[in-house]
Amino acid sequence: GHQLVEATGVFKSMAFVSPLLSNSRSFRCGDDKFRCDRRRFKPSNRVRSTARRISMGSDRTTRQSGVFEDSNPGFIEISGADRARFLHNLSTNNIEALKPGQAQLTTVTNQNGRTVELLTVLAGEESLSVLFSGESAESLYSLFDMYDSVLLKMLSATQLSTFSSLQPRGGARRRLTVQHVFDRFIFPRDKVAIDNRSDKLSVISVFGDLSMLSDKDVLTPEPGCFVQTEMDDMSVTIIHGSGLTLEGFTILAEKDNARKIVSFLTKSGFGNEINEDEWDLRRILDGRPIVGRELTQDFNPLEAGLWKTVSFVKGCYIGQETIARLKTYDGVKQNLYGVEFSEPVPVGEKLFTGDDDLRAGVLTSCVPDDDGKGIGLAYIRRKFGGAGLQVHAQNGVKGVVQEIPFSTRTLEECADEVAK
């Protein structure tokens, strides 16, 4: 049941049921239509090998199995005829080019081109589903708060009255959800409705061979796509990719079913369930940035190695002018890298190189590994180099800058990744 009604010129969602977790068995990925009971895709071997680029603790990259449940994700559904245009104009990638059944990463930036959030967008037949960090609502609010002045110049007197009524005041700002934030950019007569389903879903990341699902009579998606299917008689959505460059897949499941699905996966040979610390170590080894660490309004998505999330041929979006200049004039001054230290180093430490203690960068993440070393991510200034650079923290702990597989730092690297 999906219904849109118009209230004061703004479309709102009524009696909404997520198409990603419905009982529907038919969908499209690109131009191909297929059904769960008729067609099963073979897993692709085009996943980029972690071992190819990573040298940071290469022995630990053998941790290529395991199951991790994120029980506090951010998840919203955007429906209505203008849904693609709405998100297209608010993020860096070409959302309007997505076809039903396809998935894409995109970045939300502020008016200065600085990073606010990394989104995973799933295109359904009648809605866009958006995954993000469950902790980013405040960051997204600050973006729109700063952008108010630009919007107000664009609004007519009639629109201004409607827009002002959407702005939360006082303590309401601290309780703001991403749904409310996005609501602020729905103009009168926009056919867009937003449903916040963050408290209803769990996201399960699975590391392992995708073909193992076929043995369990579970439909598997092609690269860049997702499927709706059943797993142990429970409705789920399966997205190709683990969220890292390690081979695997991601499951969206109703929160009430999440523990049963985790149990099913561990018993099916996908390894043991891992905790948040182990997940964070894998994330750092892979080089995936997250909100509050690498993704803050101190850095832009090109510095964070998120070139693959940016379209340079689409129309305008918030921060587009700044990001376009960075690309045109080779203006990226620092890049995200891995760093392996002799011991853990506090996050936020400045990193230096040479006997003259020249500041080379700043540490954004760091966790201990099994050997007691510190495994971290840091932004390193380009003029000092990259992988292989010797650095030390303010407290004297030494480290070596390492390559990370998740990053793309040029358009050529993005093309290479697509080719694989």
LINUR-V867757 format. One record per backbone hydrogen bond with DSSP energy under -1.0 kcal/mol. NH is the residue of the N-H (numbers start at 1). CO is the residue of the C=O. Records with the same first field share a line. If there is no record, write none. Layout:
NH: CO, CO
This chain:
3: 14
5: 12
7: 10
10: 7
11: 190
12: 5
14: 3
27: 34
29: 32
32: 29
34: 27
36: 25
38: 35
39: 35
54: 50
57: 55
60: 57
63: 60
64: 62
66: 207, 270
67: 272
68: 205
70: 203
74: 132
76: 130
77: 195
78: 128
79: 193
82: 191
83: 80
86: 82
87: 83
88: 84
89: 85
92: 107
95: 93
97: 94
98: 95
101: 123
102: 99
103: 224
104: 121
106: 119
108: 117
110: 114
113: 110
115: 299
116: 108
117: 108
119: 106
120: 131
121: 104
122: 129
123: 102
124: 127
128: 78
129: 122
130: 76
131: 120
132: 74
136: 133
140: 136
141: 137
142: 138
143: 139
144: 140
145: 141
146: 142
147: 143
151: 147
152: 148
153: 149
154: 151
160: 156
161: 157
162: 158
163: 159
164: 160
165: 161
166: 163
167: 164
172: 169
173: 170
176: 173
181: 177
182: 178
183: 179
184: 180
185: 182
186: 183
189: 9
190: 187
192: 190
193: 79
195: 77
197: 75
200: 197
202: 253
203: 70
204: 251
205: 68
206: 249
207: 66
208: 247
212: 209
213: 210
216: 213
217: 214
218: 213
225: 222
226: 101
227: 238
229: 236
231: 234
236: 229
237: 252
238: 227
239: 250
240: 225
241: 248
249: 206
250: 239
251: 204
252: 237
253: 202
255: 200
257: 254
261: 257
262: 258
263: 259
264: 260
265: 261
266: 262
267: 263
270: 265
274: 67
279: 275
280: 276
281: 277
282: 278
283: 279
284: 280
285: 281
286: 282
287: 283
288: 283
292: 295
293: 290
295: 290
296: 294
299: 296
304: 300
305: 302
306: 301
307: 408
309: 306
310: 307
311: 92
320: 317
323: 319
324: 320
325: 321
326: 322
327: 323
328: 324
329: 325
331: 326
335: 380
336: 303
337: 378
338: 402
339: 376
340: 400
341: 374
342: 398
348: 363
349: 346
351: 361
352: 392
353: 358
357: 354
358: 353
360: 351
361: 351
362: 379
363: 349
364: 377
365: 377
367: 375
369: 373
372: 369
374: 341
375: 367
376: 339
377: 365
378: 337
379: 362
380: 335
381: 360
382: 333
384: 381
385: 382
388: 401
389: 386
391: 399
392: 352
393: 397
396: 393
399: 391
400: 340
401: 389
402: 338
406: 286
408: 305
414: 410
415: 411
416: 412
417: 413
418: 414
419: 415
420: 416
